[in-house]
Amino acid sequence: MAEKAIYGITALRYAGAQLVEAMMGLIDTAHASWDLRPTPTRLSEVVDRLVEGDTIISMFPDEEGRLHAGPEVKVDVLPEGTETLALAEEAPGRSLGDLPRF
């Protein structure tokens, strides 16, 4: 059985208040590095990865700019029925809105 892919999100793009893209890359877990570096990915593609069972984690920068794994990302549905993203668990300074913008 093939291993599930693990993706990391490093930044987000909004159109007004609506999340539209994420900088998402494929993580090489064996070497703690990028297998595919983050590129702009439409929200619908991120949601598709989650629905297909892939794991996506948030990646927060520290003061030196190094990335550290944060909570997993999940699909969230807004009251009007629009799909967006949320973190499985939020902590101070570790909400989806705390990720850098691009």
Stockholm file with secondary structure:
# STOCKHOLM 1.0

chainA/1-102         MAEKAIYGITALRYAGAQLVEAMMGLIDTAHASWDLRPTPTRLSEVVDRLVEGDTIISMFPDEEGRLHAGPEVKVDVLPEGTETLALAEEAPGRSLGDLPRF
#=GR chainA/1-102 SS CCCCCEEEEEEEEEETTEEEEEEEEEEETTTTEEEEEEEEEEHHHHHHHHHTTCEEEEEEECTTSCEEEEEEEEEEECTTSCEEEEESSCBTTBSGGGSCBC
#=GC SS_cons         CCCCCEEEEEEEEEETTEEEEEEEEEEETTTTEEEEEEEEEEHHHHHHHHHTTCEEEEEEECTTSCEEEEEEEEEEECTTSCEEEEESSCBTTBSGGGSCBC
//
